[in-house]
Amino acid sequence: MTTCPLTVRVEDEDHFTLITVEGAVDTSNVEEFRSLIMPRCEIPNSRIILDCANISYMNSRSFALLYRFHYTCESNGGTFLVCCVPLKIEHIIKLLGLDTLLKIFPSLEDAREAIAGGGAAAS
Amino acid sequence: MKSIGPCEIEVPGEAHSLALIRMVVTSLAEMAGMDENRIGEIELAVDEACSNVVDHAYRGLSPHPNFNLSVYVEDNNFVIDVVDRGKAFNFNAHVLPKFPDHWDDGNVRGVGLFLIRKTVDEVSYEQLPDKRNRLRLVKHVRP
């Protein structure tokens, strides 16, 4: 079956894992989105930054997954930070009250600094 | 106010049709003069409505029937009719979850219906005389 183009790049840096997502996440590829990111969140004490700068669309299941990634990572002693969220996606995050649960940073640099400082509260 | 359509499309009742549907709807919304935030909202609403057809109304059917979209602009209303040939669904009986409490309960169901309700100005469901289902989404072009 044809799926919507989606690229998930996972890079291990010195003190954290940077996950960069490009494209649209919808019903056709949301399972791929889950399967590429969730295993990283299940590793104990993982420190993860999810860079959303190039996400063009997210559906309801992918918003639910954002929360599951956060919850799984934190439950395993880790930190899950989200950065560079496009305005239209940020708008939906707020509608769903996820802005009060997720640690969201305006830039990758801000997220890096937070990781370096032990995952400080998001702005 | 610009009058558009109706633009009628029929697509396979599969997840791979969603990107095309979003592209058509967002292009028409742009032509209608909707602002960026509102275009993002109607894009989400139509994607969720069509995903529900693929995932729920057509569950257990093989092959999935096609479904039809009709999009038009009349006065200040951007109207999308999604017509499917699947199981009936009483959209109006659905109780909206409360966020963020819904997440704390470990619940991830009902998010799509919540988003449809929150991102359009009117939503209505009707079973047509030929037993097809029609979900009508209406969003004001300007608030």
Interface residues (C-beta under 8 A of the other chain):
Chain A: M1 T2 T3 C4 A24 D26 T27 S28 Y57 N59 S60 R61 F63 A64 Y67 R68 L87 K88 H91 I92 L95 L96 G97 L98 T100 L101
Chain B: E14 A15 H16 L18 A19 R22 E36 N37 G40 E41 E43 L44 D47 E48 S51 V54 D55 F99 P100 H102 W103 V108 V111 G112 F114 L115 K118 T119
